[in-house]
């Protein structure tokens, strides 16, 4: 994931690359892919969030805006994002608040 534009000629925010032999042009690694996700190219709020990838990108781009109390419903349908949100909330606490949180758990 990149927080800057790397592939200037590509307008898409998510590009997938595969490895191939430069002489034979054969791909021997069908399961090996390199995904470039350029956060700046993602259409923030211009269209509804439909996929898990779009939910994760939205969370990563806006996590600093969430108040620590509630995650937007469109993101909370992903259990892993709920877990990441909770972890981020705990990490954002000061030392004393973290200790109180540990005692509660």
Phi and psi in degrees as a GROMACS rama.xvg file:
@    title "Ramachandran Plot"
@    xaxis  label "Phi"
@    yaxis  label "Psi"
@TYPE xy
-119.977  137.75  UNK-2
-98.2563  29.0602  UNK-3
-154.199  164.039  UNK-4
-82.9459  123.943  UNK-5
-110.075  -40.1418  UNK-6
-101.258  82.3565  UNK-7
-58.8874  -34.2984  UNK-8
-78.8751  -10.5301  UNK-9
-103.126  119.486  UNK-10
-78.3971  -19.6713  UNK-11
-74.1264  148.043  UNK-12
-81.6527  -20.7925  UNK-13
-123.148  114.916  UNK-14
-124.073  138.805  UNK-15
-117.749  132.752  UNK-16
-121.005  146.793  UNK-17
-117.756  155.39  UNK-18
-92.4531  135.544  UNK-19
-143.657  159.387  UNK-20
-71.9611  125.914  UNK-21
-72.3111  -16.5793  UNK-22
-89.545  -53.6177  UNK-23
-88.6969  -15.4327  UNK-24
61.8281  23.8595  UNK-25
-93.5298  144.8  UNK-26
-102.786  117.87  UNK-27
-100.691  -2.28827  UNK-28
-125.599  72.67  UNK-29
-60.4805  -32.4558  UNK-30
-91.0294  -2.82631  UNK-31
-97.0639  117.759  UNK-32
-134.683  152.773  UNK-33
-116.378  118.654  UNK-34
-104.011  124.586  UNK-35
-104.136  120.358  UNK-36
-118.149  111.121  UNK-37
-99.4911  105.424  UNK-38
-58.9728  -36.0396  UNK-39
-63.8357  -25.6613  UNK-40
-86.8617  -7.76014  UNK-41
-72.6177  133.987  UNK-42
-76.9434  83.1928  UNK-43
-61.1669  113.217  UNK-44
70.8962  1.40317  UNK-45
-82.6978  -20.0623  UNK-46
-144.823  157.948  UNK-47
-63.3763  148  UNK-48
-78.6094  122.744  UNK-49
-117.059  -33.4905  UNK-50
-111.838  164.007  UNK-51
-61.3489  -39.9183  UNK-52
-60.7629  -43.4312  UNK-53
-63.7493  -37.4422  UNK-54
-65.123  -43.7088  UNK-55
-64.657  -42.2946  UNK-56
-62.8932  -43.5906  UNK-57
-60.6052  -45.0646  UNK-58
-60.4611  -48.2117  UNK-59
-64.2772  -36.557  UNK-60
-75.0901  -29.1687  UNK-61
-115.807  5.59485  UNK-62
-55.2189  -34.599  UNK-63
-68.4863  -15.7564  UNK-64
-88.611  -21.8666  UNK-65
-71.9731  140.961  UNK-66
-81.4456  -0.139253  UNK-67
86.0062  -5.65008  UNK-68
-101.007  -45.2522  UNK-69
-138.341  137.938  UNK-70
-96.6764  138.363  UNK-71
-54.0304  142.289  UNK-72
-58.9248  -33.8035  UNK-73
-67.0948  -20.5637  UNK-74
-97.3637  -30.3496  UNK-75
-71.247  -8.50642  UNK-76
-73.266  -13.4029  UNK-77
-93.9075  110.451  UNK-78
-56.876  -36.6418  UNK-79
-67.1225  -33.0631  UNK-80
-71.3367  -38.8781  UNK-81
-57.2971  -44.5897  UNK-82
-64.8097  -43.4903  UNK-83
-63.89  -38.9764  UNK-84
-62.8716  -43.6619  UNK-85
-63.2582  -44.9181  UNK-86
-61.0408  -41.7307  UNK-87
-63.9743  -39.6969  UNK-88
-62.2793  -41.6845  UNK-89
-67.4702  -43.0321  UNK-90
-64.196  -25.3258  UNK-91
-80.0781  -11.4349  UNK-92
-72.3984  153.494  UNK-93
-77.3577  175.337  UNK-94
-57.5009  -45.7641  UNK-95
-63.9586  -43.8834  UNK-96
-64.7175  -37.3098  UNK-97
-64.4159  -40.8538  UNK-98
-63.2803  -42.2415  UNK-99
-62.2135  -42.6336  UNK-100
-62.5617  -41.2587  UNK-101
-62.6924  -42.2704  UNK-102
-63.6645  -40.1358  UNK-103
-62.6451  -37.7468  UNK-104
